[in-house]
């Protein structure tokens, strides 16, 4: 009965833009530029693109096809294919990941809301002060308030449903996001000295290459392409049979990578221009967006306008990704507990408020409380991205190779009537390289958190 009333995308455009919206988020605009800058610019970009065309492509195809084949969210999909308790646990890991990610993701989304509001109402020099960001995130009340604002934006769309909410918002926001990105890029790369930053981004320097370049690029792919979060299985369950999974995957990958490159073009050349080619300033890490970029905007002739456009772009990207994460959770509640969409959404609101508040207050009133030496936001990020997602990806590879069968999945991909052109690449990756890659990520992340290796 439940599946007869299951939501769906109207067609290929709706799925591609919604899946791209899921992929294009803070991972592209916040995380990708600072990792690209830190791990060598051009060489990191090449490694990332090669992995996206092989590893990323394979996992997107696999998860989308599983979702469409079963018409279920991750838990139901794993159970219906394997009928195995251990594999069922893999489905639950896929399902729990977005439930844990979206609360702390919404906290960062709240920071973006705060900055956009400040650029609209305040002076750019105030926002660019050295203590502005720290004063804000350590103020428990302010941080909590803006976290709630962002969470409310996300839940409004979730209540509207698949086609009426997620697809409609994605169709409106994603083209605007691209236009804003191009405008800011053009402005950034035309600043004096910015071309050195463009060169750093696109011309590979093999002296910057290390094993950590590969490991970090692989880890970024999980974050950026929404792999092993249950999202693509959920969205796949809404895809109609006549939609080309392979064709859609190529478009999602292209969209995601282009936005990541555009984000890097916004930030890296601007840093080179502002700091007169000092590469050490590129290693500012996560603070690049909230401390370094406001200082750069304050030095520009149209700093207020560029600041508004930049944080509007980041907000659009953050909202679409948070919507996808939340939808995956709500879909699991509906499938596994037979809750109505309204009830599942309300339960998700409660979870977001409880776990998100821990992350929000973790830099302020709860700063003295840590887990394995990490504050709540950092711990949830480590647990989901570095531990649970690699395990979920391995489980997906095993589900396909041992239980579903590669041939059956390939047949699902070809449901639209077109041949699966990169069938050989997919088969080799899902059997051998994908499990190896994710195990490397898992081991590296665990060794890093205990200080055995440095990332």
Secondary structure, 3 states (H helix, E strand, C coil): CHHHHCCCCCCHHHHHHHHHHHHCCHHHHHHHHHHHHHCCCHHHHHHHHHHHHHHHHHHHHHHHHHHHHHCCCHHHHHHHHHCCHHHHHHHHHHHHHHHHHHHHHHHHHHHHHHHHHHHHHCCHHHHCCCCHHHHHHCCHHHHHHHHHHHHHHHHHHHHHCHHHHHHHHHHHHHHHHHHHHHHHHHHHHCCCCHHHHHHHHHCCCHHHCCHHHHHHHHHHHHHHHCCCCCHHHHHHCCCCCCCCHHHHHHHHHHHHHHHHHHHHHHHHHHHHHHCCCCHHHHHHCCHHHHHHHHHHHHCCCCHHHHHHHHHHHHHHHHHHHHHHHHHHHHHHHHHHHCCCHHHHHHHHHHHHHHHHHHHHHCCCCCCCCCECCECHHHHHHHHHHHHHHHHHHHHHHHHHHHHHCHHHHHHHHHHHCCCCCCHHHHHHHHHHHHHHHHHHHHHHHHHHHCCCCCC
